[in-house]
């Protein structure tokens, strides 16, 4: 069973929830004078601690799903690197003494990568 789509959906839900929880938090007044005033839905120290703890848990889960997605993507492409498909220039012999070196060939379009 392929876990990639399941983890990806969880990852996206965590991202949306994390943005929402961060936006619910009360501003401390450092954002160019915006925010920090008015009535909050949640107020008081307990609500602040709850939002801070929720933010930390969501951020940790987001980090774990990010690592999981990266490991799954890496296992799908195991051993395949961009550098594996780079063309290797042909070795050139040094010019004999007294003769100038031939001009370098202009770089043309590279061949398409084959998988």
N, C-alpha and C positions, 0 to 999 in steps of 0.2 A: 504494500500500500504506500502510495506517495504522500508524504507528510507536508511537502512544500506548500500546496494551496491552503491547507489547514493552518499552518503556522503563519502564512502570509496574511490570512484574514484576521487571525488573532493579533498580529503585529499592527495591522491597520486600525483595528478597534482600540488597541492600547494607545496608539498615536493620537487618535481623536479624543479619547478619555483624558490623556495627559494634557492636551491643549486645553480642554474644558476645565480641568481641575486647576491648572495654572491661571486661567482667566478668572476663576472664582476667588482666588486669593486677593486679599487686600493689598493695594500698592503701598509701598513704604515712602512714597513721595519723591523718588529719584527719577521718574520718567518724564522729564521736561514739564512738570507741573500738571500732568494729566493723571486722573485717578486719585485714589486716596481719600476721596470725600464721599458724601452721600450715604444712603443706607445700604448696607450689605445684606445679602440673604442670610449669611451666617455671621454672627458677631461674637466677640468674646474670645478668651484665651483657649477654651476647649475646642472651639470651632477651628481656630488657627492651627492648633496642634493636630487636629484630625486632618485638615487639608494638607499640612506639611507631611504627615505620615503617609497619607494616600498618594501624594506626589512621589515620595520616595519609593513606595511599593510599585507604583506604575512605571516609574523610571527604571527600576531594577528589572521588572518583567519585560520592558521594552528592550533593555540591553540584552537580556537572555534570548529573546526571540530574534534580535539582530544577529547575535552570534550563531544561533541555530540556522537561520537562513543562509548565512555566509558559509557555514560548514556544509550544508546540503548542496549549495551551488558549487562549492569547491569539489565535492565528491562526484557531482555530475560531470564535471570537466577535469577529472583527475589527470594530471600529467600534461594538460594542455595549457600552454602559455603563449603569450604574444611573441615572446622571444624564440619559441620553437619554430615559428613559421617565417622568421626573417631570412631574407636571402643572404647567403654568405658570399662576399666578394672573392673572385678568383685571385689566387696569389700571382703576383707579378714579379718577374725577374728584375734585378737591378740593372740599370743601363750601364753599358760598358764605359770605361773611363774615356773621357774626351768627347763623348756624344751626349747631347742634351736628352733628357727623359722625354718620352712621348707625352702629348697632352692627355689629360684624364678624360675619359668618355663621359659625356653628360648623363646625368641621372634621368632615367626614363620612368614611366609608370611601373610600379611593382606589379608582380603577378598576383592574381586573386588568391586569397587564402583557401586552402582545401582542408576539409575536416576529415 
